[in-house]
Structures are given as C-alpha cells and as structure tokens.
Amino acid sequence: MDQTPARPLSLAQLIWLAVFWFGVSFTWGALLTVVVPSEVLRFVPEAQKGLYLGLLFAGGAVIAMVVSPVAGALSDRSTLPFGRRRPFVVAGALLAVPGLLGMRYAPTYTTFAAALLWVQLTVNVAASAFNGLIPDKIPAGQRGAMSGVMGGMMMGGTIAAALLSGRLVGQGVTGAIYWIIAAVLLACMTVVVWKVRETPLRDAPPFALPAFLRSFWVDPRRYPDFAWLFATRGLVMLGFYTIITFLQFFIHDTLHLSRPEAAQATGTISAVVIAAGALVAMAAGPASDLIGRKGIVSTAGMFLAFTGVGLLFQPSFHALLWIGVLFGIGYGAYASVDWALAIDVLPSGQSAAKDLGIWAIANTLPQVLAPVIGGPLLDVFNRTAPNAGYSVIFSLAIVEVALGSVFIWKIKGTR
C-alpha cells in the first residue's frame, strides 16, 4: 500500500479515531441480534419467521454491498474543505435518524422493512468513509495496535447494545431502543468531527463514469492476496451470520422461553460473547504487529468452528453462556486481526476507502446469503423434526468457518 503515514499516533489519538466504530457497532448490535428478530413477530406468523427475517437481512445486506464501495470511492476523491471522510460520516449519521424513528413507528412489515433499508444505506455511507480514515492516519507499524483498539470499540458497542436492547425488549419497551441508538450514533459522529483532523484533498482526477465503474473490479490475478482475503473472510462470516441471525429463534425454541425472555437471554449471551472477545481483541491486534497476522486469524477461526459444535447438542442456558465465552475468544482475535490483515494487502493507498468497501462485501454478502439459505432450510427441517433445522444450518456454518480458516494461508504477501 502506498502513501503510508509515517508519524505514530498516541494511544489517546487511536481511541478518538476509533470511537465512531463504537456507534456503528452499537447500532447493529442492537438491531440485528435482538430488536429486528423480535420486531418481525409483530408483523408475520410464527411459521414464517425464518423467511421474513431472512428477507429483511438479505435486503439490508444488498444495500450495504452496493453502498459501501461506492461511498468509499466517492470519499477517496472528495475535495470538500471539511475533509475527504468526515462529510460522509456526518451526513450518514444524521440521515440515519429518520430511518430509526421510521422503524420505531412502522405500522406494517413493509414500512418497517423500508425504514431498515434506509438505516442500512445511511449508516453504511458513514461507515465506509470512516474506514478510509484508518489507512489515511495509521502507519504500518501501528496497524495491529489500531486493529486492537477498533476491535475493542466494536466489542464494547455490541456489548452495550446487546445488554440494553435485550433488557428493554424483555421489559416490553422496545420503542426506547431506537431513540437510544440514534443518540449514541450522533454522539460518536460528534467525536469524529471534534477530535479527528483531515487535510482536504487539493484536487481529484476528472470524473469519468466508465473509469469510475471499472475501478470497482479488483483483478484476482493481479492482487491474489486481496482475493484470498475476500474469499476467506466471506466463508467465516457466512458461518458467523448463519448462527447469529437465528440465535434468538434457537434460544426460544430449544429452551422453551417466551418471546421477551428469549430476547433478553439473547442479549445476555451476545454480551458475554463480545465481552470475552473484547479482552482478546485488545491483545491480539498489537500481538499481530510482532508475530504476524495469518497464524492468529487461522487459529482463531478454527477455534470458532470447534466452539460452534456445542450448539448442535442444544445446550442449556448456562452451557450456552460458557459456549459464548469460548466463541467470543475466537471471534475477538479473528475480527481484530483480520482487519489489520486487510490493510496490509490493500491494492492501493490512494483508493483505500473504496478497496475497504469492496473488502466489506465479504462481510455483507454473507448477511444476504446466510438468511436466504438458512431461513428456508430452518423452516423445512423444523417441520421434519422438532428443532432439526438448527442442527442442519449450524453444521453448515461450522464447515464454512473451518474452510475460511484454512485457506487464509493462501495469502503470501504478508505474515
């Protein structure tokens, strides 16, 4: 990657730079794991919950796949005096608020879905531009440290969201969480504006639509490491989202809890996962600067796969908590170091936000495929035998994560 920043940042600067990731993670930690699965049952029959939840998540992920690289590319060439990235962060965060309130007051499934898609669009505009700030600001020797800080912020936001949203949904006051998400997102956006400084881009090459569109193709023959990174993350995230998407339904059906109890239990387990992951992420990121990325990423992924086997036995709630601790350890190491690995193999520093947006498709495409594949399989096999669908889709998830963890060694250009 060219044009690498040379000046190291202090720990305080790393933290201020990463704060917006807390807000983004809080948003999705509340919505995807707890709130949306619970809210879907306001609108659709129990027997079709898998299908309708899958449609919601798939539609949102399609939006994210398109928006992330496009918004990133536009921020790469932005010459606004306020900076390349910050205008997109501000606009995306502000415009997300009407979508969140639209979800809060939606009278039908259709309006709820439309509002969720708007939130996906606007938050991804902000997040994709924000991602470009990291390679803009962080020298090569601090990528692992920054990855650890980013991982900590991500885990912290998700923990807080899971605990709070689980409690509010469990108490029957789901509406309050939408206002809280909006407040957290705006507060973190304000920190970016206040604490992060950008040097405006003086000029950008003339805009030509054909060249702009061609820039989104990253040739795997020319950049094989980036291609393998994309493929391996895609496999791991496909398994991860297969489990996460249907976790609340799994808890409800196997532990025989009420809907509010299942939502609260899901929030608690999610918080345990992320709390364990946060501790590991803060250490794994800096360690990867010293010993290399691939070994940590591969080991963490295999640990995730083996831990997932415990779900096949339909464990008790207390056993699920322990599985959550182990799963979180693997996820924390994987998520923090895989991000640093991505920075190492970016095709170009001049188009960092665009390239990270393309890499992000390896995270968002599985959000489309996991519910589209898993939802119908869940419904079909659950009709065959009680809860058999969960064994099928979780087994598939374990295989996907294991394959992604093995193929990471195909990357040759970095440790």
N, C-alpha and C positions, 0 to 999 in steps of 0.2 A: 504494500500500500504506500503511495507517495504522499508527500507533503505531511509527514508525521509531525505533530507538535513536539517541540524539544523541551519545553520548560515543565518540570514536575509540578503537580498541584499538591497543596496541603490536604490533610485529611478533612478539614472543615470545608474546603472547596469541593472535594469529591462528594461530600454529603449534600451540600447545597445543590450541586449539579444533578444529583440522583433523586432529589425529593419528588419530582414530578412523577417518577415511577411508582411512588407510594400511592399517589392519587389514582393513577391508571389501574394499579393492582387492586386498590380498594373498590373501584367501580366494578371490575369484572369478578372479583372475589365474592362480592355480594350478589350480583345479578346471576352469574352463570351457575354457581353451585347451589344457592339457596332460593333466591327470590323468583327467578323465572320458572324453575320446575314447580314451585308451589303455586305461582300465579296461573300457570297453564290450566290447572284443575278448576279454576274459576270459570273456564270457558268451554272445556271439552270433556267428553265422557271418560271415565276411568279406563275402559278397554282400549281407548285410542291415544292414551297419554304418550306412549313412545313415539308414535308417528308425528303428532303435533309438536312435541318438544323438539324432535329431530328437524322438522321443517323450520322452526324458529332459529335454531342454532345454525343450521345449514345456510339459511338466507343471510344471517348476520356475518357468517364467515366468508361468504361470497363477496359481500360488500367490502369486508376488510381486505380480501385478496386483491381487489381492484384498487382500492383507495390507497393502501399503504405504499406501494411503489410509485404511484402517480404523485401523491402528495410529497413523498420524499424527493422525487425528481424535481418537482417544482421548487421545493425549498433549496435544493442544490444550486439552482440558478437564480434564486431571488436576489435582487439588488435593493430591496427596501431598506431605508435608513435605520429601521428598528432592528435589522439583522436578517440573516438567512432563515433561521429556525423559529425564533420567538414569535413572529407574527402568526405563524401557523398554529403554534401552541395556544396562543391567546384566543384566536378565532375558533379553534376546535373546542376548547373548554367552554367558552361562552355559549356556543351553539348547541352543545350537548344538553344544556339545562332544559330547554323546551321539550326535548325528547324524553328526558327523565320524568318530567311532570306529565307528559302525554301518556307514559306507561302508568303513572300513578292513577290517572283518572280515566283510563280507557274503558269504554263500556262493552266492547266486543273483542274477540280474538283478533280480528283484522286490524282494528285500530291499535291494539297492544303490539301486534307484530310490526306495524308501520313505525310506531314510536321507537321500538327496539332497534329497528334497522337504521333509523336516524341517529340513534346513540352510537351504534357501531360505526357509522360513517364519520361522524364528527370527532369522536374520541380517537379513531384511527388516524385522522388528519393530524391531530395534535401529537399523537404518539410517534408517528412515522417521522415527522420533522424533529421531534425531540431526540430520537435515536441518532440523528445526524450530528447533534451537539457533541456526542461522546467521542467519536473519532476526530472531530474538529478540535477538541480540547485536550485529549488524553495522550501522552507519549507512550511509545510501545512498551516501555518498562513498567508502566502502571496499569496496563490493560487488565491484568488479573486482579489487582487491588480494586480497580473500579468495578470490575465484574462482581467482586465480593460485596462491595457497597450496594451496587444495583440489586444484587440478589437479596441482600438484607432488607432493602426498601420494598422490593416486590413481596417478600415473605411477610414483612410487617404489615403492609397494606392488606394482604389477603387474610392474615390472622384477624386483624381488627374487623374486617368486613364480615368474615365468617361468623365470629362470635356475636357481633352486634346484630347482623341480619337474622341469624338463627334465633336469637332471643326475641327479637321484635316479631318475626313471623310466628314463633311459638306462642307469643302472647296475643296474637291476633291484631297487631298494629303494623301490618306490612307497609302501609302507606308512608309511614315516617321515614323509612329507609331511603326512599327516593330523594327526599329533601336533604338527608344527611350525605348521600353520595354527591349531590350537586355541590354542597358546601365544601366537602373535602377536595373535590376536583378543582374548584375555583381557588381554594386556599393554596394548593400546591402549584397551580399556574401562577399565582401571585408571587410565590417564592422564586420561580424561574425568572420572572420579569425583574424582580428586585435584586437578586444575587448573581445572576449569570449575565456576563457582558459578551457581546459579539462585535466583531469588526465587520461592518457591511461589505458585501462583495461589490467591488468597484464596477465591474462590467461582466456580462454574460455573453456567450456566443449568440448570434442571431437565431431566433426560434424558427425551426422548420419542422412541421408536423411529421413527415416521413422519418427524418433522422431521430426525432424525439421518440417515436414509436419503436424504431429499431433498437434504441438504447436499452429497451427492457429485455432483450434477448441476451443472455449471458451464455456464450458458446461453451458447452461442457468439454469440448476437445481442447479449447484454449485455456480454460480455467477448470481443470478436473477436480482440484481440491474443493472449490466452491460447490461444484456439482455434487460431490460426495457428501459434503457437509449438509447440503439441502436435503439429499435423499435420506441420510441417517437421522437427521432431526425430524423429518417428516414421519418416518416409521415410529420413532419413540413417541412423538406427540400424538400419533394416531392411536397408539395403545393407551397413552395417558388420558386422552379425552374420551375414549370409549368407557373408561372406568369412571371418570369424573362426571360425565354427562348423566349417567344413570345411577349415580351413587345414592341419591335421595330416594329414588324408587326402590332400590335394592334394600336399603335400611327399612323402609316402610313394609315391604313385602316379606322380608325374611325375619325381621324382629317383631312384626305384627304390632306396629305402633300406629297411633293416629297421625293424621297429616301434620298438625302442628308439632307433635312430638318428634316425628321424622325430620321435619325441617330443623328443629333445634338440635337434634342429635347429629345431623349432617354438618351443621355449623360448628359444633364442638369437635367432631372428628377432623374436619377441614382445618380448624385452628391448630389441632395437635400436629397434623401433618406439616403445616407451614412453620410452626414454632420449632419443630425438630430440624426442618430444612434451613431455617434462618441461621441457626448456630453453625451449621456445617458450611453454608454458603459464605459466611464471613471469613472462614478459614480457607476454604477450598480455592477461592479466587486468587488471593495472594500466593498460595502454595503453587498454583499453576505457573506463576511467573518464574518460579525456581526449578520445578521438576518437569514442566511440560503439561500440555492440556489433554492430549489424547488418552493417556492412561487413566486419568481421573474420570473423564467423560465415559469411557468404555466400562470401567469398573462400576461407576455409579449407575449406569443404565442396566447392567446385568443385575445389580442389587435390587433395582426397581422390579425387574422381571420376576426374580425369585420371591420377592416380598408379595407380589400380586397373587402368587399361588395360594396364599392363605385365604383369599376371598372365595376360592372355589369350594371351601368347606362350610360356607355360610356361617361364619363365626358369631359369637355373642357380642354384645355391645362392648364389653370390657376387652375382649380379644381384638375387636376392631380398633380400639384405641391403641393397643400395642402394635398392631399392623400399621396403623397410621404413623406411629413414631418411626418405625423402620422405613416405611415408604418415604417419609419426609426426609430422612437422612440421605437416601439415594437421590431424591428429587432436588434437594438443596444443592448438592455437589454438582449434579448434572446441569441444572439450569444456570448456575452462576458461571461455570467454566465453559460451557458450550457457547455462551455469548462472547467470551473473550476469544475463543477459537474462531468464531465468525469474523471478528475484527481482524484477526491475523490473516485470513485468506480472502478478504475483500478484493475484488478485481481492481478497484481504483479508489484513491482517497478523494478525488475531485467529485465523485458521484456516490459518496458514502451513504447518504440517506436513501437514495434510490436503490442501491445494492442491498442495504439492510432491509428495505421494503420488500425486495424480491426474496431475500432470505426469510423474511417474516411469513411469506406464503407457506413455508414449511411448517409454520405454527398454525396458520389459519385454515389451510386446505384440510388438515385433519379434523378441524372443527366442523367442516362440511361433511366429510366422509364418515366420521365416527357416528353421528346420529343417523345419517342416511342409511348406513349399513347396519348399525347396531339396533336402531329403533324397530324396523320390521323384524329382524331376527329375534329380538327380545319378545315382541308380541306373539310371533309364530310359535316359538319354542315354549313360552309360558303357557300357551294353550295346550301344548302337547303334554306337559307335566308341570306341576307347581314349581315355579322359580327356575325351571330348566334353562330358560333364556339367559339368565345371568351367568350360568356356567359356560354357556356357548360363547357369549360375547367377551367375557373376561379371559377365557382361554385364548381367544383370538388376540386380545390385547397383549397378553404375556408374550406370545410368539413375535408380535410386531416390535415390542420393546427390545427383546433379545437380539433380533436381527439388526436393528438400528445400532445397537451397542457393539456388535461385532464388526460391522462394516466401517466404523469410524477409523479403523486402522488403514483404510484405503487412502486416507489423506496423507500426502507425503511432504508437503511444503512447510510444515511446522511440527514442533514436538508434541 
